[in-house]
Amino acid sequence: MLAGKQAKGWSGMVQRDVASRLRAVVARIDRLLAREVLGSDLTRTQFSVLGAVARRGEQRLGDLADREGVNPTMLSRVVGALEGAGHVRRLPDPLDRRAVVVQATPAGVELYQQLQRERSSLIDEHLAGLRPEEAAQLAAALPLLESLADHLQRAAPSGGPAAPVTR
């Protein structure tokens, strides 16, 4: 859904209310889960960068900066802190010696996976207490939430409108 567009069958007021409530609850969940990261001596940005490298494998600094939405100078500082802690290492790009790739160390991958397990366990505690019909409703909403995340990720870095969702 593009800014200014209205979903079929929705009034503008209902759509704005849903968008506002969804944004607020996602932000609240993110803040609560971030507490687990903050207890690890990583900043949220460091955790995000470590996760990107641990999940996707080695990446060029420029590509990583674009993907993470941070400027290259800021990313260099973040990578420097992660490197100093032994979580990542910088290596020359084998295809372009002027460029640098970032690679997670085994210790960095383990830390990322541990933090992910801790964050997931907080959600698991809640899911265990749901009635079967509530669990089914939540599971049914996941593809829509994943689609929203994909849509927002495709948004133009300049802050322009995102590419439309095609189904």
GUKOL-976434 format. One record per residue: x, y, z of N, C-alpha, C in turn; residue in three letters. Coordinates in steps of 0.02 Angstrom, whole numbers, plus 50000, padded with zeros to 5 digits. Last residue first. Layout:
<nodes>
XYZXYZXYZAla;...
</nodes>
This chain:
<nodes>
500414953949677500174947349699499954943349640Arg;501524966649721501184963049667500994956149693Thr;501614982249795501614975049806501234971849749Val;502614995649727501974992549744502044985049753Pro;504025002349812503764999049753503104995649772Ala;503765016849914503995010049902503705007349839Ala;504215033949888503725028549896504025021849881Pro;505745039849968505195040149920504725034349929Gly;506855039050040506255040550077505655041150032Gly;507935034849973507855042049978507235044050018Ser;507795021249963508225023850017508145031350025Pro;506135015449935506715019049908507115021949966Ala;505674999750000505575006949997506225010349974Ala;505884986650023505954988849954505884996349947Arg;505544985850156506254985050137506384987450066Gln;504174986850150504544992350180505284991950162Leu;503904974350090503694980550057504104986450084His;504364965550188504674965450121504524972050085Asp;503454968750290504174969750300504544969950234Ala;502254964850228502354971850248503094973350257Leu;502494951150218502394955150157502504962550171Ser;502524947950353503124946950313503094950950248Glu;501184950750383501714954550416502374953950377Leu;500574941050304500434948150292500964952550324Leu;501074929050360501224930750290501084938150274Pro;500524930350497501244930750481501394932250408Leu;499184928050518499394935050506500124935550484Ala;499114914650549498814916950486499024924050469Ala;499684914650676500034911350622499764913650554Ala;498644921150745499304924150742499714921150684Leu;497614911850728497534918750704498214922050696Gln;498164900650794498014900250723497934907250693Ala;498224905550925498854903650891498734903350816Ala;496854906750948497274912750949497934911450913Glu;496464893350944496194897950893496594904550891Glu;497184887851055497324885750986497054890550933Pro;497724900951167497244895851149497374893951076Arg;499404903751227498834905351183498364899451175Leu;500544900851298499934902151336499324903751293Gly;501554899651206501354893651243500704894651281Ala;501764912851167501414908251121501164902051157Leu;502524917751275501854920251262501454915451219His;503694910151261503334910151325502614912551315Glu;504124913751133503884906951145503474906551210Asp;504624926551157504004925751117503704918951129Ile;505754923151230505264927751259504594927351222Leu;506444915151141506154911951201505644916651235Ser;506934924251049506384919851029506054916651089Ser;507964930051123507404934151101506804929851083Arg;508794918851138508524922251197507924926451179Glu;509104916051004508744911051044508434914251105Arg;509794927850971509164926250936508764921050976Gln;510904926451053510444932051065509774930851030Leu;511474914950993511264914851063510764920451077Gln;511764919850865511284914350872511024913850944Gln;512734929550898512114931450864511584926050874Tyr;513734921350955513414926650995512744928550963Leu;514064913350843513794910250904513434915450947Glu;514574923050756513984919050736513664916050798Val;515684927150832515154931850815514514928350795Gly;516454915550836516204918350899515634923350886Ala;516754914150698516344909050733516054911650799Pro;516504930650626516934925350654516484920050685Thr;515854936850475515744935250545516244929850567Ala;516634948550369516464941550380516364940450455Gln;516654960650245516584959350316516324952150324Val;517804966650122517214962750141517244961550217Val;518314981050034518384976850093517734972950102Val;519214986349884518614985649927518754980749984Ala;520334985149811520214991649842519634991349891Arg;520304972549754520754973549811520664980449845Arg;519044963849704519254970949698519654972649760Asp;518864950649729518714952949662518944960149649Leu;519144948749863519554945149814519434947549742Pro;519284961949974518824958749926519234955249873Asp;520164959050125520144962150058519654958350014Pro;519164958750274519624955550228519614959250162Leu;518794960350444518804963450378519334960050336Arg;517764950650553518424952550528518344955650459Arg;516814950450707516874950550634517604951850616Val;517024948950844516404946250814516414946050738His;518024954650920518134948050893517524944850860Gly;517954967550958517684962751005517754955550981Ala;518444973850845518834974250907518604969250960Gly;517374971350759518024968250746518454968250809Glu;516414979550814516294972350811516944968550800Leu;517044991950794516884989750863516774982150864Ala;517124991950654517734992350695517614990050766Gly;515784991950620516184986050603516834986050644Val;515495004950666515134999150693515544992850681Val;516335012650584516415012850657516095006750689Arg;515805009450459516505007950473516645007950548Ser;514525014650472514615007450467515335005550482Leu;514825028350470514515025350530514625017750529Met;515305029150339515735031050395515485027950460Thr;514195025050259514805021050262515265022750320Pro;512605026350345513125029050301513775025150310Asn;511365013450340511805017850377512335020550329Val;510555002950294510295009750295510705014550337Gly;510914990150273510764992050342510494999250348Glu;511154990250136510654985550164510444987650234Arg;512194999750126511555000750092511004996550124Asp;513174993450203512935000050222512265001450190Ala;513364981850126513114981250194512834987950219Leu;513924987250012513294983650008512964983150076Asp;515124992550067514634996850034513944993650029Gly;515784980950116515574986250162515034990650130Leu;515224965150055515624971250046515344976650092Arg;515084950750161514784955950119515264961750113Gln;514904933550207515314939550198514994944250147Glu;513214929150262513914927750245514284934250231Gly;511944931150308512054931450235512774929650215Arg;512004929850450511494926450410511674925850337Arg;513104937550491513044930550513512544926650470Ala;512804949850433513404946250411513364938850431Val;511634953250500511644953250427512234949150401Ala;512054952550634511554947950609511564947550533Gly;512944963350639513184956550652512704951450624Leu;512004973550614512554972350567512834965350577Val;511184972250729510904971750662511434970150610Ser;512094974350832511734968050828511464967050758Phe;512474987550804512974982250802512634975450795Gln;511234993750827511534993950760512064988550753Thr;511054991550963510564988750915510864988650845Arg;512644986951035512114991751021511624988450972Thr;513104974351151513054976551081512524982051077Leu;513054969451278513584974351263513604976251189Asp;511914962551305512474958851277513084963151262Ser;510824969651339511164966251393511784962551370Gly;510344973351216510714978351255511074975251314Leu;509634962051178510254963751143510674968451186Val;508544962751263508964956751264509644958151232Glu;507954974451224508254974151290508714968151297Arg;507344971651105508004974851102508344974851171Ala;506094967451141506574962451120507284965251119Leu;505534980151168505574975051220506074969651203Leu;505634986451043505974989251101506054984051156Arg;504804977850966505514978750949505904981451008Asp;503574979951027503874973251029504624973751015Ile;503414993550994503434991451064503764984551070Arg;503384993250854503914997050888503984994750961Ala;502214985750838502854983050812503434986650846Val;501294994450895501404987950926502054984850901Val;501385005750809501505006450881501664999650913Ala;501025000550684501675003650693501855003950767Arg;499704996450715500204991550694500914994350704Leu;499095008750744499135003650796499674998450778Arg;499235015150618499515018150678499605012850733Ser;498515006450534499225007950521499565010650583Ala;497255007150594497615000750591498355002050580Val;496985020850573496995018150640497385011550642Asp;496995021750433497485025550472497545022850543Arg;495875013350407496545011550382497085015250421Gln;494855020650467495015013950491495715011950470Val;494895032350387495005032750460495195025950488Met;494605027850258495255030950272495405031050346Gly;493865011650258493795018950261494485021650278Ser;494104998250144494285001550207494095008850204Trp;493904992850020493454990950074493614994150141Gly;495594993249972494904992049952494494989850012Lys;496635005550050496484998550036495744997850017Ala;497215020249975496755017250023496615010050001Gln;498695030149970498235025449940497805022349994Lys;499575037550046499045041150012498545036549978Gly;500895026650015500655032250055500125035950015Ala;500355010549954500755016649949500465022049993Leu;500424994250000500005000050000500455006150000Met;
</nodes>
